Amino acid sequence: MRCLLKIICIYSTWMFVTAAAMGQTAAPITAIKAGRLIDPETATVTTNQTILIEGERIKAVGANLAIPPGATIIDLSKLTVLPGLVDTHTHMALTYKELPENNYYYLTFVTDSTALRAIQAASNGIQLLNSGFTVIRDVGNNAMYADTALRQAIEQGWLPGPTVIPSGPIIGSTGGQLWPTPEMYKEHNMMFPEYIDADTPGEIIKAIRQNMLFGARTIKLCIDCKPWGYSVDDIKLAIAEAAKGGCKVEGHVQTPEGAQRAIDAGIYIIAHGNALTPEHHRQMAEKGIFRAGTDTPFTKYRGSEAAFKQTVAKLRDAWEKKEKDQIDQFVVALKQALPTAPIEEAGERATMPYGSGSIQLVREHGLWKIENLE
């Protein structure tokens, strides 16, 4: 008995020492030498930069950084490095194919099983990661939760892939994006799992909770896929319910009226930009609503040059509307502050308070110009 106790004590002590040693093990250091580094936030390109990574976290970026001994060095000094790309709207388990469905994706869930589509999603994830995409939002049409399974498989290390933010099946009013026959709808439950029919407040809440239960990290609504689409109150209810599980809501929009309801409700993302007007863009910029336009260049087999030019014009409007609104708001505030703001001059430069910060001015050719904002 004493011998057994001694063995247990020795084993317990070894386990404690091992655990302590493991807890003290430093995360591996990786140093990336970048010939050019693109910073989208500041719209700048810097040269000869070093990126220090500890474990899975970037710890420091800059020129002439000291590289710790024993660090793994990745030499990209002759290449350009940029942050990982983000695909804000994709369907990983939905693949257009000539055979067997003739590129008609509504038939995909009839001809392809969830198991097969999950394998397609895994392949698509690997290809996206190899193409530089490190985050994707996977928003529906993914069979029986193949998107949430893909997220789990990548996180558990079963295969390489980007960070996946899945939605589960798209939630919509009766019919979703389909117009099924009575037989297919009533007798064969054709809608699920591509869509979850949710018409009443109770059904909307249950559908959202079901998706979050099975691993959704965002929620996708069909706002106006049918003439009896969701109201402003319906969308607000969905937003509030999704927030309980830490999820944001994206709205699939097809009409200007549906877009306006989504904006009025304060949705997080509007998917598809064809129905959006300049006025919609102005309101979205004001409210901080994102646009996932799913706009692609035309090709020989899809789209037209006229449609592409229209898309470019709308994208430019969406961007310029936000920039113009921000400038207009700043100018108004600046004019209000100018009459009473004390200006401290020092030669050809001056400083004046603005909000919680200050504005630096410089005199050029006798006129004051804004040099910097803090």
C-alpha positions as CSV (number, residue, x, y, z in Angstrom):
1,M,0.0,0.0,0.0
2,R,2.8,2.4,0.9
3,C,4.6,1.5,-2.4
4,L,1.4,2.3,-4.3
5,L,1.0,5.6,-2.5
6,K,4.6,6.5,-3.2
7,I,4.1,5.7,-6.9
8,I,1.0,7.9,-6.9
9,C,2.9,10.8,-5.2
10,I,5.8,10.5,-7.6
11,Y,3.4,10.4,-10.6
12,S,1.4,13.4,-9.3
13,T,4.6,15.4,-8.7
14,W,5.8,14.6,-12.2
15,M,2.5,15.6,-13.7
16,F,2.6,18.9,-11.7
17,V,6.2,19.7,-12.8
18,T,5.4,18.8,-16.4
19,A,2.3,21.0,-16.4
20,A,4.2,23.9,-14.9
21,A,7.0,23.5,-17.5
22,M,4.5,23.4,-20.3
23,G,2.8,26.5,-18.9
24,Q,6.1,28.3,-19.0
25,T,7.0,27.3,-22.5
26,A,7.3,30.4,-24.7
27,A,5.3,30.6,-27.8
28,P,7.4,30.2,-31.0
29,I,8.6,33.4,-32.7
30,T,8.4,33.9,-36.4
31,A,10.0,36.9,-38.2
32,I,8.9,37.8,-41.6
33,K,11.2,40.1,-43.7
34,A,9.0,42.1,-46.1
35,G,10.5,43.9,-49.0
36,R,7.4,46.1,-49.2
37,L,4.5,46.1,-46.7
38,I,1.0,47.5,-47.7
39,D,-1.0,49.1,-44.9
40,P,-4.6,49.6,-46.2
41,E,-5.6,51.6,-43.1
42,T,-3.2,54.3,-43.9
43,A,-3.0,53.7,-47.7
44,T,0.8,53.5,-47.5
45,V,3.6,51.2,-48.6
46,T,6.7,50.9,-46.5
47,T,9.9,49.1,-47.4
48,N,12.3,46.7,-45.6
49,Q,9.9,45.9,-42.8
50,T,10.0,43.1,-40.2
51,I,6.9,41.4,-38.8
52,L,7.4,39.6,-35.5
53,I,4.8,36.9,-34.7
54,E,4.6,35.3,-31.4
55,G,2.5,32.1,-31.6
56,E,-0.5,33.2,-33.7
57,R,-0.3,36.9,-32.8
58,I,1.6,39.8,-34.5
59,K,3.6,41.4,-31.8
60,A,5.5,44.1,-33.7
61,V,6.0,45.6,-37.1
62,G,8.7,48.0,-38.2
63,A,12.1,48.6,-39.8
64,N,15.2,47.4,-38.1
65,L,13.4,45.3,-35.5
66,A,15.7,43.0,-33.5
67,I,14.9,39.4,-34.3
68,P,15.1,37.2,-31.2
69,P,17.6,34.3,-31.3
70,G,16.0,31.0,-32.4
71,A,13.2,32.7,-34.3
72,T,12.0,31.1,-37.6
73,I,12.8,33.6,-40.4
74,I,10.7,33.8,-43.5
75,D,12.5,35.9,-46.1
76,L,10.1,37.8,-48.3
77,S,12.5,40.7,-48.8
78,K,12.1,40.6,-52.6
79,L,8.3,40.5,-52.4
80,T,5.3,42.6,-51.4
81,V,3.4,41.6,-48.2
82,L,-0.2,42.7,-47.4
83,P,-2.7,41.7,-44.7
84,G,-5.0,38.8,-45.4
85,L,-7.9,39.3,-47.7
86,V,-11.5,39.1,-46.5
87,D,-14.4,37.7,-48.5
88,T,-17.5,39.2,-47.0
89,H,-20.0,37.1,-48.9
90,T,-19.5,33.6,-50.1
91,H,-21.1,30.2,-50.2
92,M,-18.4,27.6,-49.6
93,A,-20.6,24.5,-50.0
94,L,-22.4,25.8,-53.1
95,T,-20.4,25.1,-56.3
96,Y,-21.6,26.0,-59.8
97,K,-21.1,23.1,-62.1
98,E,-22.1,22.3,-65.7
99,L,-22.9,18.8,-64.7
100,P,-25.2,17.7,-63.4
101,E,-27.2,20.9,-62.6
102,N,-26.2,23.1,-65.6
103,N,-25.0,25.9,-63.3
104,Y,-28.5,26.2,-61.8
105,Y,-27.6,26.3,-58.2
106,Y,-31.2,25.8,-57.0
107,L,-30.8,22.2,-58.1
108,T,-27.6,21.7,-56.1
109,F,-29.2,20.5,-53.0
110,V,-31.2,18.0,-55.0
111,T,-28.2,16.5,-56.8
112,D,-25.5,16.9,-54.1
113,S,-25.6,15.5,-50.6
114,T,-24.5,17.5,-47.5
115,A,-21.5,15.1,-47.2
116,L,-20.4,15.9,-50.8
117,R,-21.0,19.6,-50.4
118,A,-19.0,19.6,-47.1
119,I,-16.0,18.1,-49.0
120,Q,-16.5,20.8,-51.7
121,A,-16.4,23.4,-48.9
122,A,-13.2,22.0,-47.5
123,S,-11.6,22.2,-51.0
124,N,-12.8,25.7,-51.5
125,G,-11.5,26.8,-48.1
126,I,-8.0,25.4,-48.9
127,Q,-8.0,27.2,-52.3
128,L,-9.1,30.5,-50.7
129,L,-6.4,30.4,-48.1
130,N,-3.8,29.6,-50.7
131,S,-5.1,32.7,-52.6
132,G,-4.5,35.0,-49.7
133,F,-8.0,35.0,-48.0
134,T,-7.7,34.6,-44.3
135,V,-11.3,35.5,-43.3
136,I,-14.6,34.6,-45.0
137,R,-18.2,35.2,-44.2
138,D,-20.1,32.1,-45.3
139,V,-23.7,33.2,-45.7
140,G,-26.1,30.4,-46.4
141,N,-26.9,27.9,-49.1
142,N,-24.6,25.4,-47.5
143,A,-26.8,22.3,-47.1
144,M,-27.3,20.9,-43.6
145,Y,-24.9,23.2,-41.7
146,A,-21.8,22.3,-43.8
147,D,-20.6,25.8,-43.2
148,T,-20.5,25.5,-39.4
149,A,-18.9,22.1,-39.7
150,L,-16.2,23.6,-41.9
151,R,-15.5,26.3,-39.2
152,Q,-15.2,23.6,-36.5
153,A,-12.9,21.4,-38.6
154,I,-10.5,24.3,-39.4
155,E,-10.5,25.5,-35.7
156,Q,-9.8,21.9,-34.5
157,G,-6.9,21.6,-37.0
158,W,-8.3,18.9,-39.2
159,L,-7.5,20.9,-42.3
160,P,-6.0,24.3,-43.3
161,G,-8.4,27.1,-44.1
162,P,-9.4,30.7,-43.4
163,T,-11.3,31.9,-40.4
164,V,-14.9,31.1,-41.2
165,I,-17.9,33.2,-40.0
166,P,-20.9,31.0,-40.9
167,S,-24.6,31.8,-40.9
168,G,-26.3,28.5,-41.2
169,P,-29.4,28.3,-43.4
170,I,-30.8,31.6,-44.7
171,I,-33.9,32.7,-42.7
172,G,-36.8,34.1,-44.8
173,S,-40.5,34.4,-45.0
174,T,-42.4,31.6,-46.8
175,G,-40.6,30.4,-49.9
176,G,-37.2,31.9,-49.3
177,Q,-35.7,32.6,-52.8
178,L,-37.6,29.6,-54.3
179,W,-41.0,29.3,-56.0
180,P,-41.6,25.6,-55.3
181,T,-44.6,23.5,-56.5
182,P,-47.2,22.6,-53.9
183,E,-46.1,19.0,-53.9
184,M,-42.4,19.9,-53.4
185,Y,-43.2,22.4,-50.7
186,K,-45.9,20.6,-48.7
187,E,-45.0,16.9,-49.2
188,H,-41.2,17.0,-49.5
189,N,-40.2,20.0,-47.3
190,M,-38.2,21.4,-50.2
191,M,-37.1,24.6,-48.4
192,F,-35.0,23.1,-45.7
193,P,-32.0,23.0,-45.3
194,E,-31.3,25.8,-47.8
195,Y,-33.8,28.1,-46.1
196,I,-35.7,28.2,-42.8
197,D,-39.2,29.6,-43.3
198,A,-40.0,32.0,-40.5
199,D,-43.1,34.2,-40.8
200,T,-44.1,35.1,-37.3
201,P,-42.0,36.8,-34.5
202,G,-41.9,33.4,-32.7
203,E,-40.7,31.6,-35.8
204,I,-38.0,34.3,-36.4
205,I,-36.7,33.9,-32.9
206,K,-36.7,30.1,-33.1
207,A,-34.9,30.1,-36.4
208,I,-32.1,32.4,-35.2
209,R,-31.7,30.4,-32.0
210,Q,-31.5,27.2,-34.0
211,N,-28.7,28.6,-36.2
212,M,-26.7,29.9,-33.3
213,L,-27.2,26.5,-31.5
214,F,-25.6,24.7,-34.4
215,G,-22.6,27.1,-34.7
216,A,-23.7,30.2,-36.6
217,R,-21.5,33.2,-36.0
218,T,-23.6,35.6,-38.1
219,I,-27.3,35.6,-39.2
220,K,-28.6,35.9,-42.8
221,L,-32.1,37.2,-43.5
222,C,-34.0,37.3,-46.8
223,I,-35.4,40.8,-46.4
224,D,-37.5,41.0,-49.6
225,C,-37.1,37.7,-51.5
226,K,-40.9,37.6,-51.6
227,P,-43.5,40.5,-51.8
228,W,-44.4,39.5,-48.2
229,G,-40.9,40.1,-47.0
230,Y,-39.8,41.3,-43.5
231,S,-41.0,44.6,-42.0
232,V,-38.8,47.0,-40.1
233,D,-40.1,45.5,-36.8
234,D,-39.3,42.0,-38.0
235,I,-35.7,43.0,-38.8
236,K,-35.3,44.8,-35.5
237,L,-36.5,41.7,-33.7
238,A,-33.9,39.6,-35.6
239,I,-31.1,42.0,-34.8
240,A,-32.0,42.0,-31.1
241,E,-32.3,38.2,-30.9
242,A,-29.0,37.6,-32.8
243,A,-27.2,40.0,-30.5
244,K,-28.0,37.7,-27.6
245,G,-25.7,35.1,-29.2
246,G,-23.1,37.7,-30.2
247,C,-24.1,37.7,-33.9
248,K,-24.6,40.5,-36.4
249,V,-27.3,40.4,-39.1
250,E,-26.9,40.5,-42.8
251,G,-29.8,41.2,-45.1
252,H,-30.2,39.9,-48.6
253,V,-31.8,42.8,-50.5
254,Q,-33.4,42.8,-54.0
255,T,-35.6,45.9,-54.0
256,P,-35.2,49.6,-53.1
257,E,-38.1,49.2,-50.6
258,G,-36.5,46.3,-48.9
259,A,-33.2,48.1,-48.7
260,Q,-34.9,51.1,-47.0
261,R,-36.6,48.8,-44.5
262,A,-33.2,47.2,-43.7
263,I,-31.6,50.6,-43.3
264,D,-34.4,51.9,-41.1
265,A,-34.0,48.8,-38.8
266,G,-30.3,49.4,-38.5
267,I,-29.1,46.2,-40.0
268,Y,-25.3,45.5,-40.0
269,I,-24.7,44.5,-43.6
270,I,-26.7,44.8,-46.8
271,A,-25.9,42.0,-49.3
272,H,-26.1,42.8,-53.0
273,G,-26.0,46.4,-54.2
274,N,-28.1,46.4,-57.3
275,A,-31.2,47.9,-55.6
276,L,-29.2,50.6,-53.7
277,T,-29.6,54.2,-54.6
278,P,-27.4,57.2,-53.8
279,E,-29.8,58.1,-51.1
280,H,-29.5,54.6,-49.6
281,H,-25.7,55.0,-49.7
282,R,-26.0,58.3,-47.9
283,Q,-28.1,56.8,-45.1
284,M,-25.8,53.8,-44.8
285,A,-22.8,56.0,-44.5
286,E,-24.5,58.0,-41.8
287,K,-25.5,54.9,-39.8
288,G,-22.4,52.9,-40.4
289,I,-24.1,50.1,-42.4
290,F,-21.8,48.0,-44.5
291,R,-22.3,47.0,-48.1
292,A,-21.4,43.5,-49.4
293,G,-22.1,44.2,-53.0
294,T,-21.1,40.8,-54.5
295,D,-20.1,42.9,-57.6
296,T,-17.9,41.1,-60.1
297,P,-16.3,42.0,-63.5
298,F,-18.2,40.8,-66.6
299,T,-16.7,37.9,-68.5
300,K,-17.3,36.2,-71.8
301,Y,-19.8,33.9,-70.3
302,R,-21.5,36.1,-67.7
303,G,-22.6,39.7,-67.4
304,S,-22.2,42.6,-69.8
305,E,-20.0,45.7,-70.1
306,A,-23.0,48.0,-69.5
307,A,-23.9,46.2,-66.3
308,F,-20.3,46.3,-65.2
309,K,-20.0,50.1,-65.8
310,Q,-23.2,50.6,-63.8
311,T,-21.7,48.5,-60.9
312,V,-18.5,50.6,-60.9
313,A,-20.6,53.8,-60.8
314,K,-22.5,52.5,-57.8
315,L,-19.4,51.4,-56.0
316,R,-17.8,54.8,-56.6
317,D,-21.0,56.5,-55.3
318,A,-21.0,54.3,-52.2
319,W,-17.4,55.3,-51.4
320,E,-17.6,59.0,-52.3
321,K,-20.9,59.4,-50.4
322,K,-19.3,58.3,-47.2
323,E,-16.2,60.5,-47.7
324,K,-18.3,63.5,-48.7
325,D,-20.6,63.2,-45.6
326,Q,-17.5,63.0,-43.3
327,I,-16.0,66.1,-44.9
328,D,-19.2,68.0,-44.8
329,Q,-19.7,67.2,-41.1
330,F,-16.1,68.3,-40.4
331,V,-16.5,71.6,-42.3
332,V,-19.7,72.5,-40.4
333,A,-18.1,71.7,-37.1
334,L,-15.0,73.7,-38.0
335,K,-17.0,76.7,-39.0
336,Q,-18.9,76.6,-35.7
337,A,-15.6,76.4,-33.8
338,L,-13.7,79.1,-35.7
339,P,-15.4,82.3,-34.2
340,T,-14.5,81.4,-30.6
341,A,-11.5,79.1,-30.9
342,P,-8.2,80.6,-29.6
343,I,-5.5,80.2,-32.2
344,E,-1.9,80.1,-31.1
345,E,0.5,81.2,-33.9
346,A,4.2,80.4,-34.1
347,G,5.6,81.9,-37.3
348,E,4.2,80.1,-40.3
349,R,2.3,77.5,-38.1
350,A,-0.6,77.7,-35.7
351,T,-2.7,75.4,-33.5
352,M,-6.3,75.7,-32.6
353,P,-8.5,73.4,-30.3
354,Y,-11.1,71.2,-32.0
355,G,-13.3,68.9,-30.0
356,S,-11.1,66.8,-27.7
357,G,-8.0,67.3,-29.9
358,S,-6.4,70.1,-32.0
359,I,-5.9,71.2,-35.6
360,Q,-2.4,72.1,-36.9
361,L,-2.4,74.9,-39.5
362,V,0.4,76.0,-41.8
363,R,0.5,79.3,-43.8
364,E,1.2,79.0,-47.5
365,H,1.2,82.0,-49.8
366,G,-0.5,84.0,-47.1
367,L,-3.3,81.5,-46.5
368,W,-3.8,79.2,-43.6
369,K,-4.2,75.5,-44.6
370,I,-4.9,72.5,-42.4
371,E,-1.7,70.4,-42.0
372,N,-2.8,67.8,-39.5
373,L,-5.6,66.7,-37.1
374,E,-5.1,65.1,-33.7
